[in-house]
Amino acid sequence: MRIANSGGRALVQHGDSWYDVEQASRGQFPAEPRALVGRLEELAEWIGSASLNGQGAVTPEQLDAPVPDPVQIFAIGLNYRAHAEETGSEIPTYPVVFTKWQTSLAGPTGEVVLPADTVDWEAELVVVIGKEAHQVEADDALSYVAGYMNGQDFSERRLQNVGAKPQFSLAKSYPGFSPTGPWLVTLDELEDPNDLAIRTTLVKGDGETEVAQDSRTSDLIFNVPVLVSELSKVVKLLPGDLIFTGTPSGVGLGRTPKMFLQPGWRVQTEIEGLGAMDNAIR
């Protein structure tokens, strides 16, 4: 299934059409996206036998963040070996965990307003938790996942390096710095949920197009089952919680000379099977 959010109302795709979940189910399922995330198994059973009148196709421009109000947003730093190497960092032996704030979330076509001239791009696979998880083992961890979606972890590098220790959470939580979408895709839609192509394409102001990041999620140092398990050993994960799983190599910080986003550019993010995002920079 694919679950989307338009104006705070959950939509579900069935066949070639999209449906307002609450209206189509006559109130059996909620309109609020986060509340629906914990009931996707029930929704899948219902939609397979329901008689529905669809509202046709939707475009990313019509959509907001699939889960706009998670209780918790986790993010993982330095989780691709090549990315750690390009930034001159040691390869971590335990996940580098920080948090992002809800007000940084945006939809798949949301604009990014630059607060400085040192803002970087970071394509990320985003995991959506589907049911309460605490003390789960890695072998069982994917059963607690509702689905995946595209994400960008835009980062203001100057602020990130202010002070004695990195300011990950602050530098990555400006408004619009966490676009997600265009929809949540359940794992049964993916041939191998542990091995997906991930790419960032920069469309520059003069029309030049550059593939800045091009990797696969199988190169994660700590894969999704491990991340869910390790987080759940400490924190009780809740339906709708998000995990930004880290970015591959190809960020602007790792270049010589460094390169950062400019007004008038566009950042296109695409993960295999999850659709694509297109965020304008101004």
Stockholm file with secondary structure:
# STOCKHOLM 1.0

chainA/1-282         MRIANSGGRALVQHGDSWYDVEQASRGQFPAEPRALVGRLEELAEWIGSASLNGQGAVTPEQLDAPVPDPVQIFAIGLNYRAHAEETGSEIPTYPVVFTKWQTSLAGPTGEVVLPADTVDWEAELVVVIGKEAHQVEADDALSYVAGYMNGQDFSERRLQNVGAKPQFSLAKSYPGFSPTGPWLVTLDELEDPNDLAIRTTLVKGDGETEVAQDSRTSDLIFNVPVLVSELSKVVKLLPGDLIFTGTPSGVGLGRTPKMFLQPGWRVQTEIEGLGAMDNAIR
#=GR chainA/1-282 SS CEEEEETTEEEEEETTEEEEHHHHTTTSSCSSHHHHHTTHHHHHHHHTTCCCCCCCCCCGGGCCCSSSCCSCEEEEESCBHHHHHHTTCCCCSSCEEEECCGGGEECTTCCBCCSSSCEECCEEEEEEECSCBSSCCGGGGGGGEEEEEEEECCEEHHHHTCSSSCCHHHHTCSTTSEEEEEEEECGGGSSCTTCCEEEEEEECTTSCEEEEEEEEGGGBSSCHHHHHHHHHTTSCBCTTCEEECCCCSCCGGGSSSCCCCCTTCEEEEEETTSCEEEEEBC
#=GC SS_cons         CEEEEETTEEEEEETTEEEEHHHHTTTSSCSSHHHHHTTHHHHHHHHTTCCCCCCCCCCGGGCCCSSSCCSCEEEEESCBHHHHHHTTCCCCSSCEEEECCGGGEECTTCCBCCSSSCEECCEEEEEEECSCBSSCCGGGGGGGEEEEEEEECCEEHHHHTCSSSCCHHHHTCSTTSEEEEEEEECGGGSSCTTCCEEEEEEECTTSCEEEEEEEEGGGBSSCHHHHHHHHHTTSCBCTTCEEECCCCSCCGGGSSSCCCCCTTCEEEEEETTSCEEEEEBC
//
